[in-house]
Amino acid sequence: MIVRYCMPNAGAHIVGRGVLLACLFGAPSFADEPPQQQSSRTRAVISAAEKSPAGFLTHRVQSPRQTGETTIRVLLPDRLNIEVRHPVIYVLPVEAKDGARFGDGLLEIKKLDLHNRYEAIFVAPSFSDLPWYADHPTDARIRQESYFVQTVVPFIEQTYPVLAERKGRLLLGFSKSGWGAWSLLLRRPAIFGRAAAWDAPLMMQHIGKFGNRPIFGTEQTFAAYRMTDLLRLRAAALRAVKPGPPGRLILIDRGNFQADHQQMRQLLRELKIPHKYHDGPHRRHNWHSGWVPIAVALLLPGKHGAP
């Protein structure tokens, strides 16, 4: 089961200081995928939200697709209009659990007041293992892509007043999570609208780097997520941008992986894939070095971020 908050349009009501009445609903399916049967092996239990000292709503998750408890943190606009469907930016982590060696993306967004400036909802899930946004071929407890797509995203869309369609689902990340943002969009292009990556190893060709082997498991599994292969596979579809403007992939320089980004930019040009590129000064490899507001602005170019 999925424990969720009911919005007023589902017949519930808001109580207390923005705390929503909890209830149970079935998970929706996405237009490009067959309905998923939720068995006891894949069913997640998600708690009602607790408000953190930082002002986030935090849900605790027990999922068979993760090796331990995870969380989903949500940052809402201060004046949330529940009659409006808001775009969601998923702030993808680069560390396992609640690691903060590279800072905290949700804290950076709140500090910059981006949730109010863009009237958007920001969501930061966690993962029990190092996040590479892949499904392990044999270990059912390391199913990161499935966990995110089949548990986190449906829960948010059942619980909060979000734009539950492709143009409202946006991905933001750097390093491992920059890789994850692009791979999620390229593997699920009918689900996600835009993905922004900064300082990510986008040209990685083989398993074994940056602690990714325990997540991908095999070279064959890694090949299904290899960015260069995914781009060649999706090139024609990404070139066919009608309806809507081009630029679903966002590439932001500069950082430790500048060589990867330059090679990736060249590949995008060769494949004639529309994209948005932003150059800049060299920045430190963390959430707080100044790249986040640039990425958010590119993900949400209009007032409500309609692609």
Steps between C-alpha positions, in 0.01 A plus 500: 500500500596863464406732785434841357361843571164578342460835333164681527403398147514140620235572761731560795588822678802682634542505875740670736799688357484369144492138614279294272265222601647160419320235295566212260488498120620274222803602294445644151673361195685705239379534144802329344509199730263213578329508841719358774356238730600596852577176681627456853848481349484851353253681726635796696378639832531878518435696817306820552727803481688650789606862476875543545668799667605613151135515391496187285226238508673165550345162423669180614495209258533126541541345156604150390695676222738657753729336757382726782272786593505800268335840505317733265540867589265756351539878479175683422450864405417705810167597350396175341201534269337158510277590206809525276706205377864586565807369316724273703878507495650181638825592675696178455758413766864411438550312826336207673256547788523851646862564402599866484867497400405702189236710672122488482319587179165565664656736753666691216168536321329624814783745576463645150119511535462318168186317612323834543657676202385229258191379689637149469514197725845352564540136605817335631485120533772300669644159415638242738799427273724721288259644241576417139130484406520147367333167571739226610458189282463254790464685831134604535595732789709719269238611248567872496341588167186299578480643850514856371266454203248260656499613863627856546345671198153339532493579873573868438233514232244336727582725790576853386343742246754432225490502122479124449617488141830500317547877487453522876761236592848654500835357612795680658836354594878512491774242499329160553159664510572699184562164334180380664293796381600447137473121510152518652379733226667304221367168626155644582450784251120484516507546878750782557503838329844649559823399673785726611850367570801684636848355548408140421701209350273486198757331272563205731525186287549208740401375840738539792544875556390715793354213700247399235574125477279394796207685341530399133624151587615400151642659188189391313276690739724805484475495120124553527570829680804615302429861410655502154297195398178645639552822308549316173191293574284805577652749255218488245231537767684789666532675166125468446409761757152596377294602686715705734833680486834320472750444775383221731861425593686772692879497529676737739878552513755527671628265765712191557345324199546781250664264249193273516270796447694627201501156339131466576424836344681391185302175489171688539599719209597202284167332575318831445324463834347828623638593839574794723862571591624744760868575547634661812792540736654193657301413812558278801346154480203546735142623521594847623747628237252707299379268224161408650313827418627480141371145466162583652460801269569277199260233623226757565534764228140621539322609815362153554770314309289380211739339249 
